[in-house]
Amino acid sequence: MKKLYRSRTNRKFAGVVGGLAEYLGMDSTLLRILFVLGLFISFGTFFLVYLVWIFVVPNERDAIR
C-alpha cells in the first residue's frame, strides 16, 4: 500500500507537492504548475492547505521507519 509523505529528494519548499506527485505517479513539475494555478483560482486557499499539509503529512524519512 502506498503512503503519502513529504519528499526529501523532490522538494522545492517543504516537499509536499513532490511527495504528492510521487504518491499520484505524476510529474512533479506539472503538479507544481497546477498548484500555482490553483493558488490564483482559490484566492490563496491552496496556500492554507499547503501549510496544514506541512504539519500533517510526515517526512519521507519518518514514514519509512
Phi and psi restraints in degrees (range 20) as a CNS / XPLOR table:
assign (resid 1 and name C) (resid 2 and name N)
       (resid 2 and name CA) (resid 2 and name C) 1.0 -72.9 20.0 2
assign (resid 2 and name N) (resid 2 and name CA)
       (resid 2 and name C) (resid 3 and name N) 1.0 147.7 20.0 2
assign (resid 2 and name C) (resid 3 and name N)
       (resid 3 and name CA) (resid 3 and name C) 1.0 -122.7 20.0 2
assign (resid 3 and name N) (resid 3 and name CA)
       (resid 3 and name C) (resid 4 and name N) 1.0 143.3 20.0 2
assign (resid 3 and name C) (resid 4 and name N)
       (resid 4 and name CA) (resid 4 and name C) 1.0 -87.7 20.0 2
assign (resid 4 and name N) (resid 4 and name CA)
       (resid 4 and name C) (resid 5 and name N) 1.0 129.1 20.0 2
assign (resid 4 and name C) (resid 5 and name N)
       (resid 5 and name CA) (resid 5 and name C) 1.0 -148.9 20.0 2
assign (resid 5 and name N) (resid 5 and name CA)
       (resid 5 and name C) (resid 6 and name N) 1.0 164.3 20.0 2
assign (resid 5 and name C) (resid 6 and name N)
       (resid 6 and name CA) (resid 6 and name C) 1.0 -83.5 20.0 2
assign (resid 6 and name N) (resid 6 and name CA)
       (resid 6 and name C) (resid 7 and name N) 1.0 126.9 20.0 2
assign (resid 6 and name C) (resid 7 and name N)
       (resid 7 and name CA) (resid 7 and name C) 1.0 -70.3 20.0 2
assign (resid 7 and name N) (resid 7 and name CA)
       (resid 7 and name C) (resid 8 and name N) 1.0 139.4 20.0 2
assign (resid 7 and name C) (resid 8 and name N)
       (resid 8 and name CA) (resid 8 and name C) 1.0 -94.9 20.0 2
assign (resid 8 and name N) (resid 8 and name CA)
       (resid 8 and name C) (resid 9 and name N) 1.0 -20.1 20.0 2
assign (resid 8 and name C) (resid 9 and name N)
       (resid 9 and name CA) (resid 9 and name C) 1.0 -101.6 20.0 2
assign (resid 9 and name N) (resid 9 and name CA)
       (resid 9 and name C) (resid 10 and name N) 1.0 -31.4 20.0 2
assign (resid 9 and name C) (resid 10 and name N)
       (resid 10 and name CA) (resid 10 and name C) 1.0 -109.9 20.0 2
assign (resid 10 and name N) (resid 10 and name CA)
       (resid 10 and name C) (resid 11 and name N) 1.0 68.2 20.0 2
assign (resid 10 and name C) (resid 11 and name N)
       (resid 11 and name CA) (resid 11 and name C) 1.0 -131.5 20.0 2
assign (resid 11 and name N) (resid 11 and name CA)
       (resid 11 and name C) (resid 12 and name N) 1.0 147.7 20.0 2
assign (resid 11 and name C) (resid 12 and name N)
       (resid 12 and name CA) (resid 12 and name C) 1.0 -113.2 20.0 2
assign (resid 12 and name N) (resid 12 and name CA)
       (resid 12 and name C) (resid 13 and name N) 1.0 -42.2 20.0 2
assign (resid 12 and name C) (resid 13 and name N)
       (resid 13 and name CA) (resid 13 and name C) 1.0 -119.8 20.0 2
assign (resid 13 and name N) (resid 13 and name CA)
       (resid 13 and name C) (resid 14 and name N) 1.0 -68.3 20.0 2
assign (resid 13 and name C) (resid 14 and name N)
       (resid 14 and name CA) (resid 14 and name C) 1.0 -125.1 20.0 2
assign (resid 14 and name N) (resid 14 and name CA)
       (resid 14 and name C) (resid 15 and name N) 1.0 -2.0 20.0 2
assign (resid 14 and name C) (resid 15 and name N)
       (resid 15 and name CA) (resid 15 and name C) 1.0 85.7 20.0 2
assign (resid 15 and name N) (resid 15 and name CA)
       (resid 15 and name C) (resid 16 and name N) 1.0 7.0 20.0 2
assign (resid 15 and name C) (resid 16 and name N)
       (resid 16 and name CA) (resid 16 and name C) 1.0 -66.9 20.0 2
assign (resid 16 and name N) (resid 16 and name CA)
       (resid 16 and name C) (resid 17 and name N) 1.0 -50.9 20.0 2
assign (resid 16 and name C) (resid 17 and name N)
       (resid 17 and name CA) (resid 17 and name C) 1.0 -69.0 20.0 2
assign (resid 17 and name N) (resid 17 and name CA)
       (resid 17 and name C) (resid 18 and name N) 1.0 -37.2 20.0 2
assign (resid 17 and name C) (resid 18 and name N)
       (resid 18 and name CA) (resid 18 and name C) 1.0 -62.8 20.0 2
assign (resid 18 and name N) (resid 18 and name CA)
       (resid 18 and name C) (resid 19 and name N) 1.0 -42.5 20.0 2
assign (resid 18 and name C) (resid 19 and name N)
       (resid 19 and name CA) (resid 19 and name C) 1.0 -67.5 20.0 2
assign (resid 19 and name N) (resid 19 and name CA)
       (resid 19 and name C) (resid 20 and name N) 1.0 -38.7 20.0 2
assign (resid 19 and name C) (resid 20 and name N)
       (resid 20 and name CA) (resid 20 and name C) 1.0 -66.0 20.0 2
assign (resid 20 and name N) (resid 20 and name CA)
       (resid 20 and name C) (resid 21 and name N) 1.0 -38.3 20.0 2
assign (resid 20 and name C) (resid 21 and name N)
       (resid 21 and name CA) (resid 21 and name C) 1.0 -64.4 20.0 2
assign (resid 21 and name N) (resid 21 and name CA)
       (resid 21 and name C) (resid 22 and name N) 1.0 -41.5 20.0 2
assign (resid 21 and name C) (resid 22 and name N)
       (resid 22 and name CA) (resid 22 and name C) 1.0 -65.4 20.0 2
assign (resid 22 and name N) (resid 22 and name CA)
       (resid 22 and name C) (resid 23 and name N) 1.0 -39.8 20.0 2
assign (resid 22 and name C) (resid 23 and name N)
       (resid 23 and name CA) (resid 23 and name C) 1.0 -64.2 20.0 2
assign (resid 23 and name N) (resid 23 and name CA)
       (resid 23 and name C) (resid 24 and name N) 1.0 -41.5 20.0 2
assign (resid 23 and name C) (resid 24 and name N)
       (resid 24 and name CA) (resid 24 and name C) 1.0 -85.6 20.0 2
assign (resid 24 and name N) (resid 24 and name CA)
       (resid 24 and name C) (resid 25 and name N) 1.0 -10.8 20.0 2
assign (resid 24 and name C) (resid 25 and name N)
       (resid 25 and name CA) (resid 25 and name C) 1.0 73.8 20.0 2
assign (resid 25 and name N) (resid 25 and name CA)
       (resid 25 and name C) (resid 26 and name N) 1.0 30.8 20.0 2
assign (resid 25 and name C) (resid 26 and name N)
       (resid 26 and name CA) (resid 26 and name C) 1.0 -107.6 20.0 2
assign (resid 26 and name N) (resid 26 and name CA)
       (resid 26 and name C) (resid 27 and name N) 1.0 166.2 20.0 2
assign (resid 26 and name C) (resid 27 and name N)
       (resid 27 and name CA) (resid 27 and name C) 1.0 -74.2 20.0 2
assign (resid 27 and name N) (resid 27 and name CA)
       (resid 27 and name C) (resid 28 and name N) 1.0 130.0 20.0 2
assign (resid 27 and name C) (resid 28 and name N)
       (resid 28 and name CA) (resid 28 and name C) 1.0 -67.3 20.0 2
assign (resid 28 and name N) (resid 28 and name CA)
       (resid 28 and name C) (resid 29 and name N) 1.0 -30.8 20.0 2
assign (resid 28 and name C) (resid 29 and name N)
       (resid 29 and name CA) (resid 29 and name C) 1.0 -65.9 20.0 2
assign (resid 29 and name N) (resid 29 and name CA)
       (resid 29 and name C) (resid 30 and name N) 1.0 -42.9 20.0 2
assign (resid 29 and name C) (resid 30 and name N)
       (resid 30 and name CA) (resid 30 and name C) 1.0 -62.6 20.0 2
assign (resid 30 and name N) (resid 30 and name CA)
       (resid 30 and name C) (resid 31 and name N) 1.0 -43.2 20.0 2
assign (resid 30 and name C) (resid 31 and name N)
       (resid 31 and name CA) (resid 31 and name C) 1.0 -66.3 20.0 2
assign (resid 31 and name N) (resid 31 and name CA)
       (resid 31 and name C) (resid 32 and name N) 1.0 -35.2 20.0 2
assign (resid 31 and name C) (resid 32 and name N)
       (resid 32 and name CA) (resid 32 and name C) 1.0 -66.1 20.0 2
assign (resid 32 and name N) (resid 32 and name CA)
       (resid 32 and name C) (resid 33 and name N) 1.0 -39.8 20.0 2
assign (resid 32 and name C) (resid 33 and name N)
       (resid 33 and name CA) (resid 33 and name C) 1.0 -64.1 20.0 2
assign (resid 33 and name N) (resid 33 and name CA)
       (resid 33 and name C) (resid 34 and name N) 1.0 -44.2 20.0 2
assign (resid 33 and name C) (resid 34 and name N)
       (resid 34 and name CA) (resid 34 and name C) 1.0 -63.0 20.0 2
assign (resid 34 and name N) (resid 34 and name CA)
       (resid 34 and name C) (resid 35 and name N) 1.0 -36.7 20.0 2
assign (resid 34 and name C) (resid 35 and name N)
       (resid 35 and name CA) (resid 35 and name C) 1.0 -65.3 20.0 2
assign (resid 35 and name N) (resid 35 and name CA)
       (resid 35 and name C) (resid 36 and name N) 1.0 -43.8 20.0 2
assign (resid 35 and name C) (resid 36 and name N)
       (resid 36 and name CA) (resid 36 and name C) 1.0 -64.7 20.0 2
assign (resid 36 and name N) (resid 36 and name CA)
       (resid 36 and name C) (resid 37 and name N) 1.0 -41.6 20.0 2
assign (resid 36 and name C) (resid 37 and name N)
       (resid 37 and name CA) (resid 37 and name C) 1.0 -61.7 20.0 2
assign (resid 37 and name N) (resid 37 and name CA)
       (resid 37 and name C) (resid 38 and name N) 1.0 -40.0 20.0 2
assign (resid 37 and name C) (resid 38 and name N)
       (resid 38 and name CA) (resid 38 and name C) 1.0 -64.7 20.0 2
assign (resid 38 and name N) (resid 38 and name CA)
       (resid 38 and name C) (resid 39 and name N) 1.0 -32.1 20.0 2
assign (resid 38 and name C) (resid 39 and name N)
       (resid 39 and name CA) (resid 39 and name C) 1.0 -59.9 20.0 2
assign (resid 39 and name N) (resid 39 and name CA)
       (resid 39 and name C) (resid 40 and name N) 1.0 -44.3 20.0 2
assign (resid 39 and name C) (resid 40 and name N)
       (resid 40 and name CA) (resid 40 and name C) 1.0 -71.3 20.0 2
assign (resid 40 and name N) (resid 40 and name CA)
       (resid 40 and name C) (resid 41 and name N) 1.0 -40.4 20.0 2
assign (resid 40 and name C) (resid 41 and name N)
       (resid 41 and name CA) (resid 41 and name C) 1.0 -69.5 20.0 2
assign (resid 41 and name N) (resid 41 and name CA)
       (resid 41 and name C) (resid 42 and name N) 1.0 -36.3 20.0 2
assign (resid 41 and name C) (resid 42 and name N)
       (resid 42 and name CA) (resid 42 and name C) 1.0 -91.2 20.0 2
assign (resid 42 and name N) (resid 42 and name CA)
       (resid 42 and name C) (resid 43 and name N) 1.0 5.0 20.0 2
assign (resid 42 and name C) (resid 43 and name N)
       (resid 43 and name CA) (resid 43 and name C) 1.0 56.0 20.0 2
assign (resid 43 and name N) (resid 43 and name CA)
       (resid 43 and name C) (resid 44 and name N) 1.0 38.1 20.0 2
assign (resid 43 and name C) (resid 44 and name N)
       (resid 44 and name CA) (resid 44 and name C) 1.0 94.2 20.0 2
assign (resid 44 and name N) (resid 44 and name CA)
       (resid 44 and name C) (resid 45 and name N) 1.0 -1.4 20.0 2
assign (resid 44 and name C) (resid 45 and name N)
       (resid 45 and name CA) (resid 45 and name C) 1.0 -63.5 20.0 2
assign (resid 45 and name N) (resid 45 and name CA)
       (resid 45 and name C) (resid 46 and name N) 1.0 -36.2 20.0 2
assign (resid 45 and name C) (resid 46 and name N)
       (resid 46 and name CA) (resid 46 and name C) 1.0 -59.9 20.0 2
assign (resid 46 and name N) (resid 46 and name CA)
       (resid 46 and name C) (resid 47 and name N) 1.0 -33.5 20.0 2
assign (resid 46 and name C) (resid 47 and name N)
       (resid 47 and name CA) (resid 47 and name C) 1.0 -64.9 20.0 2
assign (resid 47 and name N) (resid 47 and name CA)
       (resid 47 and name C) (resid 48 and name N) 1.0 -40.3 20.0 2
assign (resid 47 and name C) (resid 48 and name N)
       (resid 48 and name CA) (resid 48 and name C) 1.0 -65.5 20.0 2
assign (resid 48 and name N) (resid 48 and name CA)
       (resid 48 and name C) (resid 49 and name N) 1.0 -39.6 20.0 2
assign (resid 48 and name C) (resid 49 and name N)
       (resid 49 and name CA) (resid 49 and name C) 1.0 -63.5 20.0 2
assign (resid 49 and name N) (resid 49 and name CA)
       (resid 49 and name C) (resid 50 and name N) 1.0 -40.9 20.0 2
assign (resid 49 and name C) (resid 50 and name N)
       (resid 50 and name CA) (resid 50 and name C) 1.0 -60.7 20.0 2
assign (resid 50 and name N) (resid 50 and name CA)
       (resid 50 and name C) (resid 51 and name N) 1.0 -44.8 20.0 2
assign (resid 50 and name C) (resid 51 and name N)
       (resid 51 and name CA) (resid 51 and name C) 1.0 -62.8 20.0 2
assign (resid 51 and name N) (resid 51 and name CA)
       (resid 51 and name C) (resid 52 and name N) 1.0 -40.2 20.0 2
assign (resid 51 and name C) (resid 52 and name N)
       (resid 52 and name CA) (resid 52 and name C) 1.0 -64.7 20.0 2
assign (resid 52 and name N) (resid 52 and name CA)
       (resid 52 and name C) (resid 53 and name N) 1.0 -41.8 20.0 2
assign (resid 52 and name C) (resid 53 and name N)
       (resid 53 and name CA) (resid 53 and name C) 1.0 -64.2 20.0 2
assign (resid 53 and name N) (resid 53 and name CA)
       (resid 53 and name C) (resid 54 and name N) 1.0 -30.2 20.0 2
assign (resid 53 and name C) (resid 54 and name N)
       (resid 54 and name CA) (resid 54 and name C) 1.0 -59.3 20.0 2
assign (resid 54 and name N) (resid 54 and name CA)
       (resid 54 and name C) (resid 55 and name N) 1.0 -38.0 20.0 2
assign (resid 54 and name C) (resid 55 and name N)
       (resid 55 and name CA) (resid 55 and name C) 1.0 -91.0 20.0 2
assign (resid 55 and name N) (resid 55 and name CA)
       (resid 55 and name C) (resid 56 and name N) 1.0 -23.2 20.0 2
assign (resid 55 and name C) (resid 56 and name N)
       (resid 56 and name CA) (resid 56 and name C) 1.0 -91.2 20.0 2
assign (resid 56 and name N) (resid 56 and name CA)
       (resid 56 and name C) (resid 57 and name N) 1.0 -43.8 20.0 2
assign (resid 56 and name C) (resid 57 and name N)
       (resid 57 and name CA) (resid 57 and name C) 1.0 -82.9 20.0 2
assign (resid 57 and name N) (resid 57 and name CA)
       (resid 57 and name C) (resid 58 and name N) 1.0 126.3 20.0 2
assign (resid 57 and name C) (resid 58 and name N)
       (resid 58 and name CA) (resid 58 and name C) 1.0 -73.1 20.0 2
assign (resid 58 and name N) (resid 58 and name CA)
       (resid 58 and name C) (resid 59 and name N) 1.0 159.8 20.0 2
assign (resid 58 and name C) (resid 59 and name N)
       (resid 59 and name CA) (resid 59 and name C) 1.0 -66.0 20.0 2
assign (resid 59 and name N) (resid 59 and name CA)
       (resid 59 and name C) (resid 60 and name N) 1.0 157.1 20.0 2
assign (resid 59 and name C) (resid 60 and name N)
       (resid 60 and name CA) (resid 60 and name C) 1.0 -58.1 20.0 2
assign (resid 60 and name N) (resid 60 and name CA)
       (resid 60 and name C) (resid 61 and name N) 1.0 -42.1 20.0 2
assign (resid 60 and name C) (resid 61 and name N)
       (resid 61 and name CA) (resid 61 and name C) 1.0 -62.9 20.0 2
assign (resid 61 and name N) (resid 61 and name CA)
       (resid 61 and name C) (resid 62 and name N) 1.0 -40.5 20.0 2
assign (resid 61 and name C) (resid 62 and name N)
       (resid 62 and name CA) (resid 62 and name C) 1.0 -72.2 20.0 2
assign (resid 62 and name N) (resid 62 and name CA)
       (resid 62 and name C) (resid 63 and name N) 1.0 -31.7 20.0 2
assign (resid 62 and name C) (resid 63 and name N)
       (resid 63 and name CA) (resid 63 and name C) 1.0 -74.6 20.0 2
assign (resid 63 and name N) (resid 63 and name CA)
       (resid 63 and name C) (resid 64 and name N) 1.0 -28.4 20.0 2
assign (resid 63 and name C) (resid 64 and name N)
       (resid 64 and name CA) (resid 64 and name C) 1.0 -75.5 20.0 2
assign (resid 64 and name N) (resid 64 and name CA)
       (resid 64 and name C) (resid 65 and name N) 1.0 -32.5 20.0 2
